[in-house]
Amino acid sequence: MTLLSSYPTMPDAAIVQGMLESHGIKSVLQDRNNAYVPIFGGVDLLVNDSDYEKARQLLTEHGDA
């Protein structure tokens, strides 16, 4: 899997994940936030290597890039 983008919170990442999945792109969220200091982590959005270009284009089209 390839890192597509990172977001500060899980809800931010989940919105983009939902958009990708509505276009047939499966993804995984990886939460790196620290329970005590969430601003130092983030949530990574990963997609399959074969979906990366299509996902990147969708992010650009939807203003999420």
All heavy atoms as TSV, in Angstrom:
chain	resi	resn	atom	element	x	y	z
A	1	MET	N	N	0.844	-1.185	0.000
A	1	MET	CA	C	0.000	0.000	0.000
A	1	MET	C	C	0.889	1.248	0.000
A	1	MET	O	O	2.016	1.222	0.481
A	1	MET	CB	C	-0.920	-0.008	1.210
A	1	MET	CG	C	-1.870	-1.191	1.211
A	1	MET	SD	S	-3.378	-0.883	2.123
A	1	MET	CE	C	-4.412	-0.230	0.852
A	2	THR	N	N	0.319	2.329	-0.520
A	2	THR	CA	C	1.047	3.571	-0.674
A	2	THR	C	C	0.326	4.694	0.070
A	2	THR	O	O	-0.904	4.779	0.029
A	2	THR	CB	C	1.135	3.949	-2.171
A	2	THR	OG1	O	1.785	2.898	-2.865
A	2	THR	CG2	C	1.903	5.233	-2.377
A	3	LEU	N	N	1.101	5.546	0.726
A	3	LEU	CA	C	0.537	6.697	1.408
A	3	LEU	C	C	-0.002	7.681	0.376
A	3	LEU	O	O	0.734	8.154	-0.486
A	3	LEU	CB	C	1.609	7.372	2.268
A	3	LEU	CG	C	1.188	8.659	2.963
A	3	LEU	CD1	C	0.088	8.400	3.978
A	3	LEU	CD2	C	2.394	9.309	3.618
A	4	LEU	N	N	-1.286	7.962	0.478
A	4	LEU	CA	C	-1.912	8.929	-0.424
A	4	LEU	C	C	-1.892	10.317	0.193
A	4	LEU	O	O	-1.544	11.302	-0.457
A	4	LEU	CB	C	-3.351	8.509	-0.728
A	4	LEU	CG	C	-4.136	9.446	-1.627
A	4	LEU	CD1	C	-3.516	9.488	-3.022
A	4	LEU	CD2	C	-5.584	9.012	-1.703
A	5	SER	N	N	-2.262	10.395	1.474
A	5	SER	CA	C	-2.333	11.687	2.141
A	5	SER	C	C	-2.419	11.475	3.640
A	5	SER	O	O	-2.697	10.369	4.102
A	5	SER	CB	C	-3.568	12.447	1.641
A	5	SER	OG	O	-3.528	13.785	2.059
A	6	SER	N	N	-2.199	12.545	4.402
A	6	SER	CA	C	-2.317	12.499	5.858
A	6	SER	C	C	-3.260	13.595	6.314
A	6	SER	O	O	-3.328	14.664	5.698
A	6	SER	CB	C	-0.951	12.700	6.522
A	6	SER	OG	O	-0.106	11.626	6.227
A	7	TYR	N	N	-3.968	13.313	7.411
A	7	TYR	CA	C	-4.956	14.241	7.949
A	7	TYR	C	C	-4.759	14.380	9.449
A	7	TYR	O	O	-4.262	13.465	10.097
A	7	TYR	CB	C	-6.370	13.730	7.623
A	7	TYR	CG	C	-6.575	13.627	6.141
A	7	TYR	CD1	C	-6.252	12.455	5.455
A	7	TYR	CD2	C	-7.010	14.718	5.413
A	7	TYR	CE1	C	-6.383	12.378	4.082
A	7	TYR	CE2	C	-7.147	14.648	4.034
A	7	TYR	CZ	C	-6.829	13.473	3.380
A	7	TYR	OH	O	-6.945	13.403	2.019
A	8	PRO	N	N	-5.169	15.509	10.019
A	8	PRO	CA	C	-4.942	15.720	11.448
A	8	PRO	C	C	-5.807	14.844	12.349
A	8	PRO	O	O	-5.385	14.484	13.446
A	8	PRO	CB	C	-5.254	17.201	11.656
A	8	PRO	CG	C	-6.087	17.607	10.494
A	8	PRO	CD	C	-5.714	16.687	9.366
A	9	THR	N	N	-7.018	14.497	11.899
A	9	THR	CA	C	-7.919	13.716	12.744
A	9	THR	C	C	-8.562	12.580	11.959
A	9	THR	O	O	-8.624	12.617	10.721
A	9	THR	CB	C	-9.049	14.591	13.326
A	9	THR	OG1	O	-9.889	15.033	12.249
A	9	THR	CG2	C	-8.506	15.780	14.097
A	10	MET	N	N	-9.088	11.611	12.692
A	10	MET	CA	C	-9.769	10.478	12.073
A	10	MET	C	C	-11.006	10.920	11.285
A	10	MET	O	O	-11.205	10.448	10.156
A	10	MET	CB	C	-10.128	9.447	13.146
A	10	MET	CG	C	-10.695	8.169	12.588
A	10	MET	SD	S	-9.596	7.242	11.474
A	10	MET	CE	C	-8.479	6.497	12.649
A	11	PRO	N	N	-11.853	11.820	11.804
A	11	PRO	CA	C	-13.008	12.248	10.995
A	11	PRO	C	C	-12.619	12.895	9.662
A	11	PRO	O	O	-13.276	12.664	8.645
A	11	PRO	CB	C	-13.733	13.250	11.901
A	11	PRO	CG	C	-13.369	12.823	13.287
A	11	PRO	CD	C	-11.940	12.341	13.168
A	12	ASP	N	N	-11.553	13.694	9.664
A	12	ASP	CA	C	-11.091	14.303	8.406
A	12	ASP	C	C	-10.708	13.225	7.393
A	12	ASP	O	O	-11.081	13.293	6.216
A	12	ASP	CB	C	-9.880	15.207	8.650
A	12	ASP	CG	C	-10.196	16.425	9.490
A	12	ASP	OD1	O	-11.342	16.916	9.437
A	12	ASP	OD2	O	-9.291	16.889	10.204
A	13	ALA	N	N	-9.962	12.242	7.850
A	13	ALA	CA	C	-9.517	11.160	6.967
A	13	ALA	C	C	-10.689	10.297	6.519
A	13	ALA	O	O	-10.743	9.854	5.362
A	13	ALA	CB	C	-8.466	10.311	7.677
A	14	ALA	N	N	-11.639	10.052	7.410
A	14	ALA	CA	C	-12.783	9.197	7.085
A	14	ALA	C	C	-13.656	9.799	5.989
A	14	ALA	O	O	-14.216	9.075	5.160
A	14	ALA	CB	C	-13.605	8.929	8.339
A	15	ILE	N	N	-13.763	11.118	5.965
A	15	ILE	CA	C	-14.544	11.776	4.904
A	15	ILE	C	C	-13.914	11.499	3.543
A	15	ILE	O	O	-14.601	11.143	2.583
A	15	ILE	CB	C	-14.638	13.294	5.166
A	15	ILE	CG1	C	-15.536	13.547	6.371
A	15	ILE	CG2	C	-15.146	14.038	3.933
A	15	ILE	CD1	C	-15.489	14.972	6.882
A	16	VAL	N	N	-12.613	11.647	3.445
A	16	VAL	CA	C	-11.916	11.406	2.181
A	16	VAL	C	C	-11.969	9.920	1.833
A	16	VAL	O	O	-12.176	9.543	0.675
A	16	VAL	CB	C	-10.467	11.920	2.240
A	16	VAL	CG1	C	-9.732	11.616	0.952
A	16	VAL	CG2	C	-10.451	13.420	2.507
A	17	GLN	N	N	-11.822	9.062	2.832
A	17	GLN	CA	C	-11.905	7.625	2.600
A	17	GLN	C	C	-13.272	7.263	2.004
A	17	GLN	O	O	-13.357	6.476	1.062
A	17	GLN	CB	C	-11.677	6.858	3.897
A	17	GLN	CG	C	-11.691	5.355	3.692
A	17	GLN	CD	C	-11.512	4.599	4.988
A	17	GLN	OE1	O	-12.082	4.951	6.013
A	17	GLN	NE2	N	-10.691	3.558	4.944
A	18	GLY	N	N	-14.326	7.848	2.536
A	18	GLY	CA	C	-15.668	7.589	2.002
A	18	GLY	C	C	-15.813	8.021	0.554
A	18	GLY	O	O	-16.435	7.332	-0.248
A	19	MET	N	N	-15.231	9.164	0.221
A	19	MET	CA	C	-15.282	9.641	-1.160
A	19	MET	C	C	-14.557	8.664	-2.085
A	19	MET	O	O	-15.049	8.312	-3.150
A	19	MET	CB	C	-14.667	11.043	-1.251
A	19	MET	CG	C	-14.694	11.671	-2.636
A	19	MET	SD	S	-13.296	11.281	-3.716
A	19	MET	CE	C	-11.941	12.014	-2.843
A	20	LEU	N	N	-13.379	8.207	-1.652
A	20	LEU	CA	C	-12.627	7.260	-2.476
A	20	LEU	C	C	-13.400	5.960	-2.658
A	20	LEU	O	O	-13.489	5.417	-3.764
A	20	LEU	CB	C	-11.264	6.971	-1.849
A	20	LEU	CG	C	-10.260	8.119	-1.842
A	20	LEU	CD1	C	-9.018	7.718	-1.078
A	20	LEU	CD2	C	-9.916	8.562	-3.251
A	21	GLU	N	N	-13.973	5.459	-1.568
A	21	GLU	CA	C	-14.711	4.198	-1.644
A	21	GLU	C	C	-15.947	4.329	-2.526
A	21	GLU	O	O	-16.332	3.368	-3.188
A	21	GLU	CB	C	-15.048	3.699	-0.251
A	21	GLU	CG	C	-13.791	3.204	0.462
A	21	GLU	CD	C	-14.055	2.605	1.832
A	21	GLU	OE1	O	-15.216	2.581	2.285
A	21	GLU	OE2	O	-13.075	2.162	2.447
A	22	SER	N	N	-16.550	5.522	-2.577
A	22	SER	CA	C	-17.703	5.713	-3.462
A	22	SER	C	C	-17.292	5.652	-4.933
A	22	SER	O	O	-18.131	5.490	-5.808
A	22	SER	CB	C	-18.397	7.041	-3.161
A	22	SER	OG	O	-17.638	8.143	-3.625
A	23	HIS	N	N	-15.984	5.769	-5.195
A	23	HIS	CA	C	-15.443	5.649	-6.551
A	23	HIS	C	C	-14.752	4.292	-6.758
A	23	HIS	O	O	-13.988	4.117	-7.706
A	23	HIS	CB	C	-14.444	6.776	-6.825
A	23	HIS	CG	C	-15.104	8.088	-7.049
A	23	HIS	ND1	N	-15.416	8.951	-6.023
A	23	HIS	CD2	C	-15.544	8.694	-8.187
A	23	HIS	CE1	C	-15.996	10.027	-6.517
A	23	HIS	NE2	N	-16.092	9.895	-7.824
A	24	GLY	N	N	-14.977	3.357	-5.836
A	24	GLY	CA	C	-14.443	2.011	-5.997
A	24	GLY	C	C	-13.001	1.824	-5.561
A	24	GLY	O	O	-12.378	0.816	-5.906
A	25	ILE	N	N	-12.454	2.780	-4.817
A	25	ILE	CA	C	-11.067	2.671	-4.366
A	25	ILE	C	C	-11.056	2.310	-2.886
A	25	ILE	O	O	-11.532	3.084	-2.047
A	25	ILE	CB	C	-10.296	3.989	-4.593
A	25	ILE	CG1	C	-10.250	4.292	-6.088
A	25	ILE	CG2	C	-8.896	3.896	-4.005
A	25	ILE	CD1	C	-9.624	5.631	-6.427
A	26	LYS	N	N	-10.519	1.151	-2.586
A	26	LYS	CA	C	-10.411	0.721	-1.200
A	26	LYS	C	C	-9.186	1.368	-0.572
A	26	LYS	O	O	-8.172	1.584	-1.233
A	26	LYS	CB	C	-10.313	-0.796	-1.112
A	26	LYS	CG	C	-11.580	-1.473	-1.560
A	26	LYS	CD	C	-11.547	-2.952	-1.345
A	26	LYS	CE	C	-12.858	-3.517	-1.851
A	26	LYS	NZ	N	-13.083	-4.864	-1.455
A	27	SER	N	N	-9.305	1.677	0.709
A	27	SER	CA	C	-8.204	2.327	1.404
A	27	SER	C	C	-8.160	1.876	2.857
A	27	SER	O	O	-9.090	1.252	3.356
A	27	SER	CB	C	-8.355	3.851	1.331
A	27	SER	OG	O	-9.565	4.247	1.957
A	28	VAL	N	N	-7.070	2.218	3.508
A	28	VAL	CA	C	-6.864	1.881	4.913
A	28	VAL	C	C	-6.446	3.156	5.635
A	28	VAL	O	O	-5.648	3.939	5.116
A	28	VAL	CB	C	-5.753	0.812	5.051
A	28	VAL	CG1	C	-5.396	0.576	6.510
A	28	VAL	CG2	C	-6.165	-0.478	4.379
A	29	LEU	N	N	-6.995	3.348	6.829
A	29	LEU	CA	C	-6.589	4.478	7.663
A	29	LEU	C	C	-5.647	3.963	8.738
A	29	LEU	O	O	-5.912	2.952	9.376
A	29	LEU	CB	C	-7.803	5.138	8.315
A	29	LEU	CG	C	-8.811	5.762	7.355
A	29	LEU	CD1	C	-9.981	6.345	8.139
A	29	LEU	CD2	C	-8.160	6.827	6.501
A	30	GLN	N	N	-4.581	4.684	8.937
A	30	GLN	CA	C	-3.581	4.328	9.936
A	30	GLN	C	C	-3.451	5.510	10.897
A	30	GLN	O	O	-2.929	6.565	10.531
A	30	GLN	CB	C	-2.260	4.039	9.235
A	30	GLN	CG	C	-1.312	3.172	9.978
A	30	GLN	CD	C	-0.172	2.766	9.072
A	30	GLN	OE1	O	0.461	3.620	8.445
A	30	GLN	NE2	N	0.085	1.486	8.981
A	31	ASP	N	N	-3.956	5.332	12.111
A	31	ASP	CA	C	-3.984	6.410	13.100
A	31	ASP	C	C	-2.663	6.475	13.850
A	31	ASP	O	O	-2.281	5.545	14.537
A	31	ASP	CB	C	-5.140	6.178	14.067
A	31	ASP	CG	C	-5.419	7.371	14.964
A	31	ASP	OD1	O	-4.609	8.323	14.976
A	31	ASP	OD2	O	-6.452	7.344	15.653
A	32	ARG	N	N	-1.952	7.583	13.706
A	32	ARG	CA	C	-0.678	7.778	14.399
A	32	ARG	C	C	-0.807	8.757	15.556
A	32	ARG	O	O	0.173	9.125	16.187
A	32	ARG	CB	C	0.386	8.308	13.418
A	32	ARG	CG	C	0.721	7.357	12.305
A	32	ARG	CD	C	1.778	7.929	11.353
A	32	ARG	NE	N	1.261	9.061	10.595
A	32	ARG	CZ	C	1.626	10.340	10.770
A	32	ARG	NH1	N	2.520	10.674	11.652
A	32	ARG	NH2	N	1.099	11.300	10.030
A	33	ASN	N	N	-2.041	9.193	15.831
A	33	ASN	CA	C	-2.254	10.160	16.902
A	33	ASN	C	C	-1.923	9.562	18.257
A	33	ASN	O	O	-2.219	8.406	18.533
A	33	ASN	CB	C	-3.702	10.666	16.910
A	33	ASN	CG	C	-3.944	11.705	15.852
A	33	ASN	OD1	O	-3.121	12.569	15.628
A	33	ASN	ND2	N	-5.078	11.604	15.177
A	34	ASN	N	N	-1.345	10.377	19.084
A	34	ASN	CA	C	-1.073	10.025	20.469
A	34	ASN	C	C	-2.312	10.411	21.273
A	34	ASN	O	O	-2.810	11.528	21.133
A	34	ASN	CB	C	0.161	10.811	20.934
A	34	ASN	CG	C	0.528	10.566	22.364
A	34	ASN	OD1	O	-0.326	10.598	23.244
A	34	ASN	ND2	N	1.792	10.329	22.597
A	35	ALA	N	N	-2.794	9.519	22.118
A	35	ALA	CA	C	-4.015	9.784	22.882
A	35	ALA	C	C	-3.885	11.030	23.759
A	35	ALA	O	O	-4.873	11.677	24.072
A	35	ALA	CB	C	-4.352	8.571	23.737
A	36	TYR	N	N	-2.677	11.377	24.149
A	36	TYR	CA	C	-2.473	12.503	25.045
A	36	TYR	C	C	-2.180	13.805	24.307
A	36	TYR	O	O	-2.519	14.882	24.775
A	36	TYR	CB	C	-1.329	12.202	26.023
A	36	TYR	CG	C	-1.627	10.970	26.839
A	36	TYR	CD1	C	-1.014	9.766	26.551
A	36	TYR	CD2	C	-2.556	11.011	27.869
A	36	TYR	CE1	C	-1.299	8.630	27.281
A	36	TYR	CE2	C	-2.859	9.881	28.600
A	36	TYR	CZ	C	-2.229	8.698	28.308
A	36	TYR	OH	O	-2.528	7.574	29.018
A	37	VAL	N	N	-1.544	13.719	23.160
A	37	VAL	CA	C	-1.197	14.916	22.382
A	37	VAL	C	C	-1.497	14.638	20.903
A	37	VAL	O	O	-0.606	14.362	20.115
A	37	VAL	CB	C	0.296	15.292	22.560
A	37	VAL	CG1	C	0.584	16.649	21.922
A	37	VAL	CG2	C	0.687	15.297	24.026
A	38	PRO	N	N	-2.780	14.704	20.507
A	38	PRO	CA	C	-3.148	14.307	19.144
A	38	PRO	C	C	-2.531	15.132	18.029
A	38	PRO	O	O	-2.426	14.669	16.912
A	38	PRO	CB	C	-4.666	14.419	19.136
A	38	PRO	CG	C	-5.041	15.178	20.333
A	38	PRO	CD	C	-3.908	15.101	21.304
A	39	ILE	N	N	-2.091	16.352	18.324
A	39	ILE	CA	C	-1.547	17.187	17.245
A	39	ILE	C	C	-0.204	16.691	16.725
A	39	ILE	O	O	0.264	17.129	15.693
A	39	ILE	CB	C	-1.412	18.669	17.681
A	39	ILE	CG1	C	-0.457	18.797	18.854
A	39	ILE	CG2	C	-2.761	19.263	17.981
A	39	ILE	CD1	C	-0.047	20.221	19.159
A	40	PHE	N	N	0.435	15.777	17.442
A	40	PHE	CA	C	1.744	15.289	17.010
A	40	PHE	C	C	1.683	14.036	16.146
A	40	PHE	O	O	2.689	13.529	15.734
A	40	PHE	CB	C	2.648	15.028	18.224
A	40	PHE	CG	C	3.037	16.283	18.936
A	40	PHE	CD1	C	2.813	16.415	20.285
A	40	PHE	CD2	C	3.608	17.341	18.260
A	40	PHE	CE1	C	3.162	17.577	20.952
A	40	PHE	CE2	C	3.959	18.508	18.908
A	40	PHE	CZ	C	3.730	18.623	20.262
A	41	GLY	N	N	0.507	13.533	15.897
A	41	GLY	CA	C	0.376	12.313	15.113
A	41	GLY	C	C	-0.205	12.600	13.755
A	41	GLY	O	O	0.389	13.256	12.922
A	42	GLY	N	N	-1.387	12.135	13.574
A	42	GLY	CA	C	-2.073	12.296	12.307
A	42	GLY	C	C	-2.646	10.978	11.874
A	42	GLY	O	O	-2.439	9.947	12.512
A	43	VAL	N	N	-3.389	11.013	10.816
A	43	VAL	CA	C	-4.004	9.811	10.273
A	43	VAL	C	C	-3.573	9.695	8.821
A	43	VAL	O	O	-3.815	10.600	8.025
A	43	VAL	CB	C	-5.540	9.865	10.388
A	43	VAL	CG1	C	-6.165	8.605	9.829
A	43	VAL	CG2	C	-5.967	10.081	11.834
A	44	ASP	N	N	-2.929	8.583	8.498
A	44	ASP	CA	C	-2.483	8.336	7.126
A	44	ASP	C	C	-3.568	7.595	6.358
A	44	ASP	O	O	-4.198	6.673	6.890
A	44	ASP	CB	C	-1.208	7.497	7.113
A	44	ASP	CG	C	-0.012	8.252	7.670
A	44	ASP	OD1	O	-0.030	9.495	7.656
A	44	ASP	OD2	O	0.942	7.584	8.108
A	45	LEU	N	N	-3.768	7.990	5.124
A	45	LEU	CA	C	-4.702	7.329	4.220
A	45	LEU	C	C	-3.874	6.587	3.181
A	45	LEU	O	O	-3.119	7.200	2.415
A	45	LEU	CB	C	-5.611	8.364	3.549
A	45	LEU	CG	C	-6.636	7.852	2.559
A	45	LEU	CD1	C	-7.626	6.910	3.242
A	45	LEU	CD2	C	-7.382	9.008	1.935
A	46	LEU	N	N	-4.001	5.270	3.185
A	46	LEU	CA	C	-3.214	4.417	2.286
A	46	LEU	C	C	-4.117	3.770	1.249
A	46	LEU	O	O	-5.244	3.366	1.570
A	46	LEU	CB	C	-2.518	3.314	3.100
A	46	LEU	CG	C	-1.661	3.811	4.261
A	46	LEU	CD1	C	-1.542	2.750	5.325
A	46	LEU	CD2	C	-0.299	4.207	3.759
A	47	VAL	N	N	-3.623	3.677	0.027
A	47	VAL	CA	C	-4.353	3.012	-1.051
A	47	VAL	C	C	-3.433	1.983	-1.715
A	47	VAL	O	O	-2.214	2.051	-1.582
A	47	VAL	CB	C	-4.869	4.016	-2.115
A	47	VAL	CG1	C	-5.872	4.978	-1.518
A	47	VAL	CG2	C	-3.729	4.766	-2.769
A	48	ASN	N	N	-4.038	1.060	-2.425
A	48	ASN	CA	C	-3.246	0.091	-3.185
A	48	ASN	C	C	-2.422	0.835	-4.230
A	48	ASN	O	O	-2.869	1.845	-4.787
A	48	ASN	CB	C	-4.152	-0.925	-3.880
A	48	ASN	CG	C	-4.758	-1.888	-2.901
A	48	ASN	OD1	O	-4.117	-2.327	-1.944
A	48	ASN	ND2	N	-6.014	-2.233	-3.122
A	49	ASP	N	N	-1.247	0.311	-4.480
A	49	ASP	CA	C	-0.354	0.931	-5.462
A	49	ASP	C	C	-1.064	1.146	-6.803
A	49	ASP	O	O	-0.896	2.181	-7.438
A	49	ASP	CB	C	0.898	0.074	-5.672
A	49	ASP	CG	C	1.731	-0.070	-4.408
A	49	ASP	OD1	O	1.555	0.733	-3.468
A	49	ASP	OD2	O	2.557	-0.994	-4.361
A	50	SER	N	N	-1.854	0.163	-7.212
A	50	SER	CA	C	-2.523	0.236	-8.512
A	50	SER	C	C	-3.612	1.307	-8.562
A	50	SER	O	O	-4.017	1.731	-9.641
A	50	SER	CB	C	-3.119	-1.125	-8.869
A	50	SER	OG	O	-4.052	-1.522	-7.876
A	51	ASP	N	N	-4.102	1.759	-7.398
A	51	ASP	CA	C	-5.146	2.787	-7.347
A	51	ASP	C	C	-4.600	4.184	-7.075
A	51	ASP	O	O	-5.354	5.155	-7.073
A	51	ASP	CB	C	-6.162	2.451	-6.243
A	51	ASP	CG	C	-6.997	1.238	-6.564
A	51	ASP	OD1	O	-7.294	1.014	-7.752
A	51	ASP	OD2	O	-7.356	0.511	-5.623
A	52	TYR	N	N	-3.312	4.288	-6.852
A	52	TYR	CA	C	-2.737	5.558	-6.402
A	52	TYR	C	C	-3.029	6.721	-7.364
A	52	TYR	O	O	-3.479	7.786	-6.933
A	52	TYR	CB	C	-1.226	5.427	-6.186
A	52	TYR	CG	C	-0.601	6.724	-5.751
A	52	TYR	CD1	C	-0.646	7.109	-4.414
A	52	TYR	CD2	C	0.005	7.582	-6.663
A	52	TYR	CE1	C	-0.096	8.316	-4.004
A	52	TYR	CE2	C	0.553	8.785	-6.261
A	52	TYR	CZ	C	0.502	9.145	-4.934
A	52	TYR	OH	O	1.031	10.344	-4.543
A	53	GLU	N	N	-2.770	6.559	-8.628
A	53	GLU	CA	C	-2.944	7.660	-9.589
A	53	GLU	C	C	-4.397	8.102	-9.670
A	53	GLU	O	O	-4.691	9.304	-9.679
A	53	GLU	CB	C	-2.409	7.279	-10.971
A	53	GLU	CG	C	-0.899	7.192	-11.040
A	53	GLU	CD	C	-0.191	8.479	-10.640
A	53	GLU	OE1	O	-0.698	9.581	-10.941
A	53	GLU	OE2	O	0.874	8.392	-10.000
A	54	LYS	N	N	-5.318	7.148	-9.720
A	54	LYS	CA	C	-6.736	7.483	-9.776
A	54	LYS	C	C	-7.153	8.203	-8.489
A	54	LYS	O	O	-7.873	9.201	-8.532
A	54	LYS	CB	C	-7.581	6.230	-9.972
A	54	LYS	CG	C	-9.059	6.508	-10.073
A	54	LYS	CD	C	-9.850	5.240	-10.304
A	54	LYS	CE	C	-11.346	5.547	-10.327
A	54	LYS	NZ	N	-12.142	4.320	-10.448
A	55	ALA	N	N	-6.677	7.718	-7.345
A	55	ALA	CA	C	-7.004	8.344	-6.060
A	55	ALA	C	C	-6.441	9.755	-5.985
A	55	ALA	O	O	-7.113	10.683	-5.525
A	55	ALA	CB	C	-6.475	7.491	-4.911
A	56	ARG	N	N	-5.224	9.953	-6.433
A	56	ARG	CA	C	-4.593	11.274	-6.422
A	56	ARG	C	C	-5.402	12.237	-7.288
A	56	ARG	O	O	-5.631	13.379	-6.929
A	56	ARG	CB	C	-3.156	11.142	-6.934
A	56	ARG	CG	C	-2.429	12.410	-7.182
A	56	ARG	CD	C	-1.950	13.297	-6.088
A	56	ARG	NE	N	-1.502	12.830	-4.834
A	56	ARG	CZ	C	-1.844	13.415	-3.671
A	56	ARG	NH1	N	-2.681	14.425	-3.653
A	56	ARG	NH2	N	-1.369	13.020	-2.532
A	57	GLN	N	N	-5.853	11.770	-8.450
A	57	GLN	CA	C	-6.652	12.604	-9.341
A	57	GLN	C	C	-7.977	12.980	-8.680
A	57	GLN	O	O	-8.412	14.134	-8.758
A	57	GLN	CB	C	-6.910	11.879	-10.658
A	57	GLN	CG	C	-7.684	12.704	-11.657
A	57	GLN	CD	C	-7.834	12.009	-12.995
A	57	GLN	OE1	O	-7.258	10.963	-13.237
A	57	GLN	NE2	N	-8.622	12.605	-13.864
A	58	LEU	N	N	-8.622	12.038	-8.000
A	58	LEU	CA	C	-9.874	12.333	-7.312
A	58	LEU	C	C	-9.674	13.357	-6.200
A	58	LEU	O	O	-10.500	14.260	-6.025
A	58	LEU	CB	C	-10.484	11.046	-6.742
A	58	LEU	CG	C	-11.118	10.109	-7.757
A	58	LEU	CD1	C	-11.414	8.759	-7.127
A	58	LEU	CD2	C	-12.382	10.735	-8.324
A	59	LEU	N	N	-8.585	13.245	-5.462
A	59	LEU	CA	C	-8.296	14.228	-4.415
A	59	LEU	C	C	-8.148	15.628	-5.017
A	59	LEU	O	O	-8.666	16.601	-4.468
A	59	LEU	CB	C	-7.010	13.865	-3.654
A	59	LEU	CG	C	-7.086	12.731	-2.663
A	59	LEU	CD1	C	-5.743	12.587	-1.947
A	59	LEU	CD2	C	-8.182	12.915	-1.653
A	60	THR	N	N	-7.461	15.707	-6.130
A	60	THR	CA	C	-7.259	16.999	-6.794
A	60	THR	C	C	-8.595	17.570	-7.284
A	60	THR	O	O	-8.882	18.741	-7.073
A	60	THR	CB	C	-6.273	16.842	-7.970
A	60	THR	OG1	O	-5.033	16.355	-7.460
A	60	THR	CG2	C	-6.058	18.167	-8.682
A	61	GLU	N	N	-9.420	16.728	-7.882
A	61	GLU	CA	C	-10.709	17.165	-8.398
A	61	GLU	C	C	-11.637	17.646	-7.287
A	61	GLU	O	O	-12.443	18.549	-7.481
A	61	GLU	CB	C	-11.389	16.037	-9.173
A	61	GLU	CG	C	-10.734	15.729	-10.494
A	61	GLU	CD	C	-11.306	14.488	-11.153
A	61	GLU	OE1	O	-12.299	13.918	-10.642
A	61	GLU	OE2	O	-10.753	14.076	-12.190
A	62	HIS	N	N	-11.527	17.017	-6.115
A	62	HIS	CA	C	-12.413	17.353	-4.996
A	62	HIS	C	C	-11.788	18.370	-4.039
A	62	HIS	O	O	-12.354	18.671	-2.995
A	62	HIS	CB	C	-12.805	16.079	-4.229
A	62	HIS	CG	C	-13.780	15.240	-4.976
A	62	HIS	ND1	N	-13.393	14.317	-5.928
A	62	HIS	CD2	C	-15.130	15.197	-4.925
A	62	HIS	CE1	C	-14.463	13.749	-6.407
A	62	HIS	NE2	N	-15.526	14.251	-5.826
A	63	GLY	N	N	-10.612	18.871	-4.371
A	63	GLY	CA	C	-9.978	19.897	-3.562
A	63	GLY	C	C	-9.426	19.392	-2.243
A	63	GLY	O	O	-9.237	20.151	-1.307
A	64	ASP	N	N	-9.151	18.080	-2.155
A	64	ASP	CA	C	-8.621	17.483	-0.929
A	64	ASP	C	C	-7.135	17.233	-1.002
A	64	ASP	O	O	-6.559	16.661	-0.081
A	64	ASP	CB	C	-9.345	16.157	-0.634
A	64	ASP	CG	C	-10.803	16.380	-0.313
A	64	ASP	OD1	O	-11.101	17.291	0.469
A	64	ASP	OD2	O	-11.644	15.627	-0.848
A	65	ALA	N	N	-6.494	17.617	-2.086
A	65	ALA	CA	C	-5.071	17.338	-2.247
A	65	ALA	C	C	-4.231	18.390	-1.583
A	65	ALA	O	O	-4.618	19.504	-1.390
A	65	ALA	CB	C	-4.718	17.245	-3.716
